[in-house]
Amino acid sequence: MGECGLDYHYDHSPRGDQRRAFGAQLALAAECRRPVVVHTRLAEDDTRALVVEAAAAGVAGVLHCYTGSHALAEAALAAGWYVSFSGIVTFRKWNDDALLRLVPDDRLLVESDAPYLAPVPHRGKRNEPAWVSFTVARLAAVRGVDAAALAERTAANAARLFALPSTTSTAL
């Protein structure tokens, strides 16, 4: 279904309108039996409620580019959803390695979020999908696992969530 969700940071749209639109997008995802990529910023309570409701209706999804609370991640995971991390986890200001360990191996995804959020050592540049390897390396280090194995695992998770052809090797 693509990316949808709630963003209360800028409040360019009234929050009630955002909730109604997000609810309609989740209903469409249920009707079409397609997963959703959820953006949430400063809207955790409303996001949690809508994600739990959507999951009960059979919607699968991922909290993308995640930097939120453990509580929201746990609610999404309990609902069978995935959590994805971007280059933000390589930034000097990142301070929640426990969150990176919270997500079980079978619910973990990584992403570039290109063209934004380039990982260190490319911070400040236009992000490239190939640089997701830096995010994988950071996650692997925090989780105490091999980066190549983590890359394989997250690729398999993405294939499962999005019904993609499975691959047995990666270029990471």
Secondary structure, 3 states (H helix, E strand, C coil): CCEEEEECCCCCCCHHHHHHHHHHHHHHHHHHCCCEEEEEECCHHHHHHHHHHHHHCCCCEEECCCCCCHHHHHHHHHCCCEEEECHHHHCCCCCCHHHHHHCCHHHEEECCCCCCCCCCCCCCCCCCHHHHHHHHHHHHHHHCCCHHHHHHHHHHHHHHHHCCCCCCCCCC
